[in-house]
Amino acid sequence: MLEVPLDYTHPHGQKIKVKVDRLPATAPKNQQQGPILLNPGGPGDSGLWMPAYIAGQIPADVAAQYDWIGFDPRGTNNSDPHVVCDAHYFDAERPDYQVGHGTEQAWLEKSAKYTADCAARWSGILPHMTTVDSARDLDSIRRSLGVSKISFYGGSWGTSLGSTYGQLFPSHVRRMVLDSIVGPTISWYDHNILQDKEHQRRFQAFAEWTAKADGTYHLGTDADTVIKNYGKVEDALRATPAPAAPAPGAIGPAEFEDVFYSGGYNFLRWPRMATVLSAYLVKNDTRPLTIAYNRYAAPGADDAAFPNYNAVQCMENQWPRDWEFWKKDQAEVNAVAPFYTYNNMWYNAACMFWPHQGGAGRLPITGKGLPPVLLFNATEDAATPYEGAVAMHKALPGSKLVVQNGGSFHEILFHGNACLDDTFVAYLRDGSLPSGNGFISKTCAPEADPAPAYLDPPPAASTPKATNSGTGTAANDPEAVHGRS
């Protein structure tokens, strides 16, 4: 547990603690390259699993050269305090996400109450849970390790964290890798709209893949029919929710949507998702849905990183505060991206009420004084759309951009793609960078779509639970995803 200032403008004032772990370097001292700090995104997700996992994904001689450092961001998980606003916020069955089913007022009240609970319990820490605060915590970790420079790997929101750290402390950066990138200037509200449109494209891709496998799933031979069948299941769950056990509660339309949006993060989930629809419609069998819900979407013991998520998003930009604006604006987005828009809207609705108003935006990123930063992004990433990587590359003049053309994983390293992983390893080994001189320094091919398979439920299913509303971090699960943004 590392003690850090709550407010870095008052470094001798109140202290909080950040949980840190280290997998030490084992190479001879003269071959060691110092610590590399790791963050999976969220905002707010735990990084304690990352040292052992990432070190295990790369050649042992390179892994041995680094101290691998994971941490839980301030206010989250095993850090102290662990901010909990409403331990039951994600409990099933939640109100229907879709506007027009009479649940708008319930969601507005739920979001406003969540914000009030956060403010009542944690008014002292909430203003100090921004990306800048966490970046300063990174430097506290650096100082505690007694080194002048650190390396950094971050995915999703971790790219915002890493670039912010680089802006604040460029002289302390040795190497930096940003994977699946949040654009440095876009507002969080507008970023969510980009997500909505990209998730629509990924859902369309899932429907097209499923239609090609009609012999396996019997959901239709064209994407439109598959999507209609998806709607039939959601309508049926509005009338009669499905069992959620071993998770508490029941699976209604909101929980059902959470199972399916996660396929936009990791397409290896598609066979299980198609099985859910097929089992329900063809066999009247809800067991695959229950298994998928427990794997992908069932909440943990409390609201996990959600207070941190809101503190970061709501305070770093100005958000519209008027529900009538949201209703009109989001309806226009929903008209072109109905799969995810209202799910995403209600997930972020606390920002309508958040007690601490957003400032002028996130810290401007210029890259001044930084060594070359290695950037990775897939063109079809739904959570951090490709536009963000383009914007970050332009903001960091010395950076090198590696693009997976046609890829869709969110956080594209460590999925067995040698073109991507070998580029990462070469950079860590000796600072080698892709040699391409164009705007894109290197292009890698996407992974193949998964083979269709009907996943029969086992006689007695034992299913790992996600840690927070569909963002499970089971590092050894090929279907796992990390982070919402």
C-alpha positions in Angstrom: 0.0 0.0 0.0 1.6 3.3 -1.2 0.6 6.4 0.7 -0.1 9.4 -1.6 -1.6 12.9 -1.2 -5.3 13.1 -1.7 -4.8 16.5 -3.2 -1.4 17.0 -4.9 -1.8 20.8 -4.5 -1.6 20.2 -0.8 1.0 17.4 -0.6 1.3 17.5 3.2 -2.4 17.3 3.7 -4.7 14.3 3.9 -3.3 11.0 2.6 -4.9 8.0 0.8 -3.4 4.7 -0.2 -2.9 3.0 -3.6 -2.5 -0.7 -3.8 0.6 -1.7 -5.9 2.1 -5.0 -6.8 5.4 -5.9 -8.5 6.8 -8.9 -10.4 10.5 -8.2 -10.0 13.1 -8.4 -12.8 15.2 -11.6 -12.7 17.8 -10.7 -15.4 21.3 -9.8 -14.3 21.5 -6.2 -13.0 23.3 -4.9 -16.0 20.6 -6.2 -18.3 17.6 -4.8 -16.4 15.6 -2.0 -17.9 13.7 -0.7 -14.9 10.0 -0.8 -14.0 7.1 -0.8 -16.5 3.8 0.4 -15.0 0.6 -1.2 -16.4 -3.0 -0.1 -16.6 -6.0 -1.9 -18.3 -8.4 1.0 -18.6 -11.9 1.4 -17.2 -11.5 4.1 -16.0 -10.8 2.5 -12.6 -10.2 -1.2 -13.4 -7.7 -3.1 -11.3 -4.3 -3.7 -12.7 -3.0 -6.2 -10.1 -3.5 -9.1 -12.5 -1.4 -7.5 -15.2 2.3 -8.1 -14.2 2.1 -11.9 -14.2 -0.2 -12.0 -17.2 1.7 -9.7 -19.6 5.1 -10.9 -18.5 3.8 -14.4 -19.3 2.8 -13.4 -22.9 6.2 -12.3 -24.1 9.6 -14.0 -24.4 11.1 -14.9 -21.0 14.4 -13.1 -21.7 12.6 -9.8 -22.3 10.1 -10.2 -19.4 13.1 -10.9 -17.1 14.5 -7.4 -17.9 11.6 -5.4 -16.3 10.0 -4.9 -13.0 6.3 -5.3 -13.9 4.1 -3.0 -11.8 0.4 -3.3 -11.4 -1.9 -1.1 -9.3 -5.4 -0.3 -8.4 -6.3 3.4 -9.2 -7.1 5.6 -6.2 -10.5 5.0 -4.7 -10.9 1.6 -6.4 -10.7 -2.1 -5.6 -8.0 -2.8 -3.1 -6.8 0.8 -2.7 -7.9 2.7 0.5 -10.5 4.1 0.6 -12.4 1.8 -1.7 -15.2 4.2 -2.8 -18.6 2.5 -2.9 -21.6 4.7 -3.7 -24.3 2.1 -4.0 -23.3 -1.6 -3.7 -26.5 -2.7 -5.4 -26.6 -0.3 -8.3 -26.1 -3.0 -10.9 -28.3 -5.6 -9.3 -30.7 -7.3 -11.6 -33.4 -6.8 -12.8 -32.6 -3.2 -13.8 -35.0 -0.9 -15.7 -35.3 -1.4 -19.4 -32.7 0.7 -21.3 -34.9 1.4 -24.2 -36.7 4.8 -24.3 -40.4 4.2 -24.9 -41.0 1.4 -22.4 -41.9 3.7 -19.5 -38.6 3.5 -17.7 -37.0 6.9 -18.4 -38.2 8.4 -15.0 -36.9 5.3 -13.2 -33.5 5.7 -14.8 -33.4 9.4 -14.1 -34.2 8.8 -10.5 -31.7 5.9 -10.2 -28.9 8.0 -11.7 -29.7 11.1 -9.6 -29.8 8.9 -6.4 -26.5 7.3 -7.3 -24.9 10.7 -7.7 -26.4 11.9 -4.4 -25.1 8.8 -2.6 -21.6 9.4 -4.0 -21.7 13.0 -2.9 -23.0 12.3 0.5 -20.4 9.6 1.3 -17.4 10.7 -0.7 -17.4 14.5 -1.2 -13.8 14.7 0.0 -12.3 12.3 -2.5 -14.5 12.6 -5.6 -12.9 15.9 -6.9 -9.5 14.2 -6.7 -10.2 11.1 -8.9 -9.4 12.6 -12.3 -6.9 11.2 -14.8 -4.4 13.9 -13.7 -4.6 12.7 -10.1 -4.0 9.1 -11.2 -1.1 10.3 -13.4 0.5 12.0 -10.4 0.0 8.7 -8.5 2.1 7.0 -11.2 4.9 9.4 -10.4 4.5 8.7 -6.7 5.0 5.0 -7.6 8.0 5.9 -9.6 9.6 7.8 -6.7 8.8 4.9 -4.3 10.7 2.6 -6.6 13.7 5.0 -6.5 14.1 5.3 -10.2 14.4 8.4 -12.5 12.5 6.8 -15.4 9.6 4.4 -15.9 8.1 2.6 -18.9 4.3 2.4 -19.3 1.8 0.2 -21.0 -1.9 1.2 -21.0 -5.0 0.1 -22.8 -8.3 1.9 -23.3 -8.6 4.7 -20.6 -5.0 3.7 -19.8 -4.0 5.5 -23.0 -5.4 8.7 -21.6 -3.6 8.0 -18.3 -0.3 7.3 -20.0 -0.4 10.3 -22.3 -1.3 12.5 -19.4 1.6 11.2 -17.4 3.9 11.8 -20.4 2.6 15.4 -20.6 3.2 16.1 -16.9 6.5 14.2 -16.5 8.1 13.7 -20.0 11.6 13.5 -18.5 10.6 10.5 -16.4 9.4 8.4 -19.4 11.7 5.7 -20.9 9.3 3.9 -23.1 5.5 4.1 -23.6 3.0 1.9 -25.3 -0.7 2.9 -25.8 -3.1 0.2 -27.0 -6.6 1.1 -28.1 -6.6 4.8 -27.8 -8.9 7.4 -26.4 -8.5 10.6 -28.5 -6.8 13.3 -26.5 -9.3 16.2 -27.1 -12.7 14.7 -27.7 -15.2 15.2 -24.9 -16.3 12.0 -23.1 -19.9 12.7 -24.2 -18.9 12.8 -27.8 -16.6 9.8 -27.4 -19.7 7.8 -26.2 -21.5 8.7 -29.4 -18.6 7.4 -31.4 -18.8 4.2 -29.4 -22.6 3.9 -30.2 -21.9 4.1 -33.9 -19.0 1.6 -33.8 -20.9 -0.8 -31.7 -23.7 -0.8 -34.2 -21.2 -1.8 -36.9 -19.9 -4.6 -34.7 -23.4 -5.9 -34.0 -24.1 -5.8 -37.7 -20.9 -7.9 -38.3 -22.0 -10.4 -35.6 -25.4 -10.7 -37.4 -23.7 -11.3 -40.7 -21.4 -13.9 -39.2 -24.4 -15.6 -37.6 -26.4 -15.6 -40.8 -23.6 -17.4 -42.6 -23.9 -20.1 -39.9 -27.6 -20.7 -40.2 -27.0 -24.4 -40.4 -25.6 -24.2 -36.8 -27.9 -21.6 -35.2 -31.1 -21.5 -37.3 -31.5 -17.8 -36.8 -31.9 -16.8 -40.4 -29.7 -16.6 -43.6 -29.5 -12.8 -43.6 -28.4 -10.3 -41.1 -31.8 -8.5 -40.9 -33.5 -11.7 -39.9 -30.8 -12.4 -37.2 -31.3 -8.9 -35.8 -35.1 -9.4 -35.8 -34.6 -12.6 -33.8 -32.4 -10.7 -31.3 -35.3 -8.3 -30.9 -37.8 -11.2 -30.4 -35.7 -12.5 -27.5 -35.4 -9.0 -25.9 -39.2 -8.6 -26.2 -39.8 -12.0 -24.6 -37.6 -11.1 -21.7 -39.6 -7.9 -21.2 -42.6 -10.1 -20.6 -40.9 -12.9 -18.7 -37.3 -12.4 -17.4 -35.0 -15.4 -17.4 -33.3 -17.0 -14.4 -30.0 -15.4 -13.5 -28.8 -17.9 -10.8 -26.1 -18.2 -9.5 -26.2 -14.4 -9.9 -29.1 -12.9 -7.9 -32.1 -11.4 -9.6 -33.4 -12.1 -13.1 -32.3 -11.4 -16.7 -34.5 -8.8 -18.3 -33.9 -6.6 -21.4 -31.2 -4.5 -19.7 -29.2 -7.5 -18.6 -29.7 -9.2 -22.0 -28.3 -6.1 -23.8 -25.3 -6.1 -21.5 -24.5 -9.7 -22.5 -24.6 -8.7 -26.2 -22.8 -5.3 -26.3 -19.7 -7.0 -24.8 -19.3 -8.8 -28.1 -18.2 -5.5 -29.6 -15.1 -5.8 -27.4 -14.2 -9.4 -28.1 -15.6 -11.2 -31.2 -14.6 -14.6 -29.6 -17.8 -14.2 -27.7 -19.9 -14.5 -30.9 -20.4 -18.3 -30.8 -21.8 -18.1 -27.2 -23.9 -15.1 -28.2 -25.4 -16.9 -31.2 -26.0 -19.9 -29.0 -27.9 -17.8 -26.5 -30.4 -16.7 -29.3 -30.6 -20.1 -30.9 -31.2 -21.9 -27.6 -33.9 -19.5 -26.6 -35.8 -19.4 -29.9 -35.3 -22.9 -31.2 -35.1 -25.0 -28.0 -36.9 -22.7 -25.5 -33.7 -23.1 -23.4 -32.6 -20.2 -21.2 -29.5 -21.9 -19.8 -27.0 -20.5 -22.3 -28.3 -17.0 -21.6 -27.9 -17.6 -17.9 -24.3 -18.8 -18.5 -23.4 -15.9 -20.7 -24.9 -13.4 -18.3 -22.8 -14.8 -15.4 -19.7 -14.8 -17.6 -20.0 -11.4 -19.1 -22.5 -9.1 -17.3 -23.3 -10.2 -13.7 -22.2 -7.5 -11.2 -19.7 -8.2 -8.5 -20.1 -7.6 -4.8 -20.4 -3.8 -5.1 -20.3 -1.1 -7.7 -16.6 -1.8 -8.3 -14.9 0.9 -10.4 -18.1 2.8 -11.3 -17.5 5.7 -8.9 -14.1 6.2 -10.4 -15.5 5.9 -13.9 -18.0 8.6 -13.2 -15.5 10.8 -11.4 -13.2 10.8 -14.4 -15.8 11.1 -17.1 -18.1 13.6 -15.4 -15.4 16.0 -14.1 -13.1 16.1 -17.1 -15.5 17.8 -19.5 -18.7 19.8 -19.3 -21.7 17.5 -19.7 -25.2 18.6 -20.7 -27.4 18.8 -17.6 -30.8 19.0 -19.2 -32.6 15.7 -19.8 -34.6 17.2 -22.7 -31.3 17.9 -24.5 -30.2 14.3 -23.8 -33.5 12.9 -25.0 -33.5 14.8 -28.3 -29.8 14.4 -29.0 -29.6 10.7 -28.1 -32.8 9.9 -30.1 -30.9 11.2 -33.2 -28.0 8.9 -32.4 -30.3 6.0 -31.7 -31.9 6.5 -35.2 -28.6 5.3 -36.8 -27.2 3.2 -33.9 -30.1 1.6 -32.0 -28.1 -1.4 -30.7 -26.1 0.4 -28.0 -27.2 4.1 -27.8 -29.6 3.9 -24.9 -27.6 1.3 -23.0 -24.6 3.7 -23.1 -26.7 6.7 -22.3 -28.0 5.4 -19.1 -24.6 4.0 -18.1 -23.3 7.6 -18.3 -26.4 9.4 -17.0 -24.9 10.2 -13.6 -22.9 12.9 -15.4 -26.2 14.8 -15.8 -26.3 15.2 -12.0 -22.7 14.9 -10.9 -21.9 17.4 -8.1 -18.5 18.5 -9.4 -18.9 20.2 -12.8 -16.5 19.4 -15.6 -13.6 21.7 -16.3 -12.1 22.9 -19.6 -11.3 19.4 -20.7 -8.6 16.9 -20.3 -5.0 18.0 -20.1 -3.8 19.1 -23.6 -1.3 16.6 -25.0 1.6 17.9 -27.1 4.3 15.1 -26.7 6.9 17.7 -25.9 10.0 16.1 -24.4 8.7 12.5 -24.8 10.7 9.7 -26.4 8.9 7.9 -29.3 5.6 6.5 -28.2 4.3 3.2 -29.7 0.6 3.3 -30.6 -1.7 0.4 -31.4 -5.3 0.4 -32.6 -7.7 -1.8 -34.6 -9.8 -0.1 -37.3 -13.0 -1.7 -36.1 -12.5 -1.2 -32.4 -15.9 -0.2 -30.9 -14.9 0.9 -27.5 -12.0 3.2 -28.6 -12.8 4.0 -32.2 -9.9 4.4 -34.7 -10.3 8.2 -34.8 -8.8 8.4 -31.4 -5.6 6.7 -32.5 -5.3 9.1 -35.4 -5.8 12.1 -33.1 -3.3 10.8 -30.6 -0.7 10.1 -33.3 -1.1 13.7 -34.5 -0.8 15.0 -30.9 2.5 13.1 -30.3 4.8 14.1 -33.2 7.4 11.4 -32.5 5.0 8.5 -32.1 4.7 5.4 -34.3 1.2 4.1 -35.2 0.6 0.4 -35.7 -2.8 -0.4 -37.2 -4.7 -3.7 -37.3 -6.7 -3.2 -40.5 -10.0 -4.9 -40.1 -9.3 -6.0 -36.5 -11.9 -5.4 -33.8 -10.4 -6.5 -30.5 -10.5 -3.8 -27.8 -6.8 -3.9 -26.6 -5.2 -5.7 -29.5 -2.0 -7.0 -28.0 -1.7 -10.5 -26.4 -4.2 -12.3 -28.6 -1.6 -14.4 -30.4 -1.1 -12.0 -33.4 2.6 -12.2 -34.0 2.7 -9.0 -36.2 1.4 -7.0 -33.3 3.0 -8.8 -30.4 6.5 -8.9 -32.0 6.4 -5.2 -32.5 5.7 -4.7 -28.8 8.4 -7.1 -27.8 11.0 -5.5 -30.1 10.3 -2.0 -28.6 10.6 -3.4 -25.1 13.8 -5.3 -25.9 15.9 -2.5 -27.2 13.6 0.4 -28.2 13.3 -0.7 -31.9 10.4 0.9 -33.7 8.5 0.0 -36.9 10.4 1.3 -39.9 7.6 2.6 -42.0 7.8 6.3 -42.8 4.1 7.0 -43.6 1.4 8.2 -41.3 0.9 4.5 -40.4 4.2 2.9 -39.6 3.0 -0.7 -39.7 -0.2 -2.5 -40.7 -1.1 -5.9 -39.4 -3.8 -8.4 -40.5 -6.9 -9.2 -38.4 -7.5 -12.5 -36.7 -9.9 -14.9 -38.4 -13.5 -14.9 -37.3 -14.3 -17.7 -34.8 -15.7 -21.0 -36.2 -19.4 -21.4 -35.6 -20.2 -23.8 -32.7 -23.3 -24.4 -30.7 -22.1 -24.3 -27.1 -24.2 -26.9 -25.3 -24.5 -26.0 -21.6 -22.7 -28.5 -19.3 -24.9 -30.6 -17.0 -23.9 -28.5 -14.0 -22.6 -25.2 -15.3 -19.9 -23.5 -13.3 -19.5 -20.0 -14.6 -17.1 -17.2 -13.6 -18.7 -14.0 -12.7 -17.8 -10.6 -14.2 -16.4 -8.0 -11.9 -18.5 -5.1 -13.0 -21.4 -4.8 -15.5 -19.8 -6.7 -18.3 -16.2 -5.7 -17.8 -14.8 -8.9 -16.3 -11.0 -9.2 -16.1 -10.3 -12.9 -16.0 -6.9 -12.6 -17.5 -6.7 -16.3 -18.6 -10.1 -16.2 -20.4 -9.9 -15.6 -24.1 -13.4 -14.1 -24.1 -12.5 -11.6 -21.3 -12.6 -7.9 -21.9 -11.1 -5.0 -19.9 -12.8 -1.7 -19.4 -15.7 0.2 -20.8 -14.0 3.1 -22.5 
